[in-house]
Amino acid sequence: MKRNLKEIGLRVVILLVGLVIAHFGVTLFLLVNLGTDPFNVLVQGVFRTLERCLHWEVLTHGRVHIVICFLIILVLLVVDRSYIKIGTLLCMICGGPIIDFFNGILEVFFVEAHPLWLNLLLLATACAILAFGMTIVIKSDAGTGPNDLVAVVASDKLHKKFSIVRIIVDVTFVVIGFLLGGSVGIGTIVCACLVGPVAGIFLPINEKWITKLTRRYCES
């Protein structure tokens, strides 16, 4: 069914809200300093490998991140281009600045070291926030982040639950990234195993309210 500009605009706004929530979770996750999200382990590994081999001064972690995102998008354009939408590009462009914004606000609370139990609690909270925001992005149906795009397309193609496929994708990212030299902490393992199942809980909840909101907005 063809969408009018009004509905497209609403779905992009919903996606941006989800993106802000998800990256608040990512920022909190990184500040806890018990590891990083699985996709960033992959990026770290690729970055360090290229750094060792090429010695390019222009090479930065951020640039490598963008290149890997573009490569994933190019591959998925061949597999199923219906998933590549304006929101996917927005996720790529806006993700970094959102993390930088929240980092400036939250880092004040992480000046002093926290006990391990509190860090683990913050880590679990960050995973839940990340999963909640991520599922809003996915169910906005305006696009999604390149790393989530892999899990979304794979789960559809393989007719598997998103939560199971997300764990497989995350673990694959972690293993490849670790072998290439990316850093792995307890938080990385928790994230790889926890985000998928939590997202599986949030997906139907977010789908319901987003569907209701778009129907009400577009019919008014």
C-alpha positions as CSV (number, residue, x, y, z in Angstrom):
1,M,0.0,0.0,0.0
2,K,1.4,3.4,-1.0
3,R,2.0,5.8,1.8
4,N,1.3,9.5,1.7
5,L,3.9,12.1,2.9
6,K,2.0,12.6,6.2
7,E,2.5,8.9,7.2
8,I,6.1,8.8,6.0
9,G,6.8,11.9,8.1
10,L,5.2,10.3,11.2
11,R,7.1,7.1,10.8
12,V,10.5,8.9,10.4
13,V,9.7,10.9,13.6
14,I,8.9,7.6,15.4
15,L,12.2,6.2,14.1
16,L,14.2,9.2,15.4
17,V,12.5,8.8,18.8
18,G,13.5,5.2,18.9
19,L,17.0,6.1,17.7
20,V,17.5,8.6,20.6
21,I,16.3,6.0,23.2
22,A,18.5,3.3,21.7
23,H,21.6,5.4,21.7
24,F,20.9,6.6,25.2
25,G,21.2,2.9,26.1
26,V,24.4,2.6,24.1
27,T,26.0,5.6,25.8
28,L,25.1,4.2,29.2
29,F,26.5,0.8,28.1
30,L,29.8,2.3,27.0
31,L,30.2,4.5,30.2
32,V,29.7,1.4,32.4
33,N,33.0,0.3,30.8
34,L,32.5,-3.5,31.1
35,G,32.7,-4.1,27.3
36,T,31.0,-2.8,24.3
37,D,28.1,-3.8,22.0
38,P,28.7,-6.7,19.6
39,F,28.7,-4.6,16.5
40,N,31.4,-2.3,17.9
41,V,33.6,-5.3,18.7
42,L,33.5,-6.1,15.0
43,V,34.3,-2.5,14.1
44,Q,37.2,-2.4,16.6
45,G,38.6,-5.6,15.2
46,V,38.4,-4.4,11.6
47,F,39.8,-1.0,12.6
48,R,42.8,-2.5,14.4
49,T,43.5,-4.9,11.6
50,L,43.5,-2.2,9.0
51,E,45.6,0.1,11.3
52,R,48.2,-2.6,11.6
53,C,48.3,-3.4,7.9
54,L,47.8,0.0,6.2
55,H,49.1,2.6,8.7
56,W,46.8,5.3,7.2
57,E,46.6,8.5,9.3
58,V,43.2,9.3,8.0
59,L,41.8,6.0,9.3
60,T,39.6,6.5,12.3
61,H,37.2,4.2,14.2
62,G,34.3,6.3,13.1
63,R,35.2,6.2,9.5
64,V,35.6,2.4,9.6
65,H,32.2,2.2,11.3
66,I,30.6,4.1,8.5
67,V,32.3,2.0,5.8
68,I,31.2,-1.3,7.4
69,C,27.6,0.1,7.7
70,F,27.7,1.0,4.0
71,L,29.0,-2.5,3.1
72,I,26.2,-4.1,5.0
73,I,23.7,-1.9,3.3
74,L,25.2,-2.8,-0.1
75,V,25.0,-6.5,0.6
76,L,21.4,-6.2,1.8
77,L,20.4,-4.2,-1.3
78,V,21.2,-7.3,-3.2
79,V,19.5,-9.7,-0.8
80,D,16.3,-7.6,-0.2
81,R,16.3,-3.9,-1.0
82,S,12.8,-3.4,0.4
83,Y,14.4,-3.0,3.9
84,I,16.7,-0.2,2.8
85,K,14.8,3.0,3.6
86,I,15.5,6.6,4.5
87,G,15.6,5.7,8.2
88,T,18.5,3.3,7.6
89,L,20.6,6.2,6.4
90,L,19.3,8.5,9.2
91,C,20.5,5.8,11.7
92,M,24.0,5.9,10.2
93,I,24.2,9.7,10.2
94,C,22.6,10.5,13.5
95,G,23.9,7.6,15.8
96,G,27.3,9.1,16.5
97,P,26.2,12.6,17.3
98,I,23.4,11.3,19.6
99,I,26.0,9.2,21.6
100,D,28.3,12.3,21.8
101,F,25.4,14.4,23.1
102,F,24.4,11.9,25.9
103,N,28.0,11.2,26.7
104,G,28.5,14.8,27.7
105,I,25.6,14.7,30.0
106,L,26.1,11.2,31.6
107,E,29.9,11.1,32.0
108,V,29.5,13.4,35.1
109,F,27.9,10.5,36.9
110,F,30.8,8.1,36.0
111,V,33.7,10.3,37.2
112,E,34.1,8.0,40.3
113,A,34.2,4.2,40.1
114,H,31.0,2.3,40.9
115,P,30.9,-1.1,42.7
116,L,30.6,-4.1,40.4
117,W,27.0,-4.9,41.4
118,L,25.9,-1.3,40.4
119,N,27.8,-1.5,37.1
120,L,26.1,-4.8,36.3
121,L,22.7,-3.3,37.2
122,L,23.4,-0.3,34.9
123,L,24.6,-2.7,32.2
124,A,21.3,-4.6,32.3
125,T,19.3,-1.3,32.3
126,A,21.3,-0.1,29.3
127,C,20.6,-3.4,27.4
128,A,16.9,-3.0,28.1
129,I,16.8,0.7,27.0
130,L,18.9,-0.3,23.9
131,A,16.4,-3.1,23.0
132,F,13.4,-0.9,23.6
133,G,14.7,1.9,21.4
134,M,15.9,-0.5,18.8
135,T,12.4,-2.2,18.5
136,I,10.8,1.2,18.1
137,V,13.2,1.9,15.2
138,I,12.4,-1.5,13.6
139,K,8.6,-1.2,14.0
140,S,8.6,2.4,12.7
141,D,9.0,0.7,9.3
142,A,11.0,3.7,8.1
143,G,14.3,1.8,8.1
144,T,16.6,0.5,10.8
145,G,20.3,0.5,11.9
146,P,22.6,-1.5,9.6
147,N,23.5,-4.1,12.3
148,D,19.8,-4.7,13.2
149,L,19.0,-4.8,9.5
150,V,21.1,-8.0,9.3
151,A,19.0,-9.7,12.0
152,V,15.7,-8.4,10.6
153,V,16.3,-9.6,7.1
154,A,17.8,-12.9,8.3
155,S,14.9,-13.7,10.6
156,D,12.4,-13.0,7.8
157,K,14.3,-15.0,5.2
158,L,14.9,-18.0,7.6
159,H,11.4,-17.7,9.1
160,K,12.9,-17.6,12.6
161,K,12.2,-15.5,15.6
162,F,14.0,-12.2,15.6
163,S,15.4,-12.8,19.2
164,I,17.1,-16.0,18.2
165,V,18.6,-14.6,15.0
166,R,19.7,-11.5,16.9
167,I,21.7,-13.6,19.3
168,I,23.3,-15.5,16.5
169,V,24.2,-12.3,14.6
170,D,25.6,-10.7,17.8
171,V,27.7,-13.7,18.7
172,T,29.1,-13.9,15.2
173,F,30.0,-10.2,15.3
174,V,31.8,-10.7,18.7
175,V,33.7,-13.8,17.6
176,I,34.9,-12.2,14.3
177,G,35.7,-8.9,16.0
178,F,37.6,-10.7,18.9
179,L,39.7,-12.7,16.4
180,L,40.6,-9.5,14.6
181,G,41.6,-7.8,17.9
182,G,38.5,-6.2,19.2
183,S,38.1,-5.9,23.0
184,V,35.6,-8.1,24.8
185,G,34.4,-7.7,28.4
186,I,31.6,-9.2,30.5
187,G,29.3,-6.5,29.2
188,T,29.8,-7.6,25.6
189,I,28.7,-11.1,26.4
190,V,25.7,-9.9,28.4
191,C,24.7,-7.6,25.6
192,A,25.1,-10.3,22.9
193,C,22.8,-12.7,24.9
194,L,20.3,-10.3,26.5
195,V,19.4,-7.7,23.8
196,G,17.8,-10.2,21.4
197,P,15.4,-11.8,23.9
198,V,14.5,-8.4,25.5
199,A,13.8,-7.0,22.0
200,G,11.6,-10.1,21.3
201,I,9.4,-9.0,24.3
202,F,9.3,-5.3,23.2
203,L,8.6,-5.9,19.4
204,P,4.9,-6.8,19.6
205,I,4.3,-4.1,22.3
206,N,5.8,-1.4,20.1
207,E,4.2,-2.7,17.0
208,K,0.7,-2.3,18.5
209,W,1.1,1.3,19.6
210,I,2.9,2.4,16.5
211,T,0.1,0.8,14.3
212,K,-2.6,2.6,16.4
213,L,-0.8,5.9,16.3
214,T,-0.3,5.8,12.5
215,R,-3.9,4.8,11.8
216,R,-5.2,7.6,14.1
217,Y,-2.9,10.2,12.7
218,C,-3.4,9.3,9.0
219,E,-7.2,9.1,9.3
220,S,-7.5,12.4,11.1
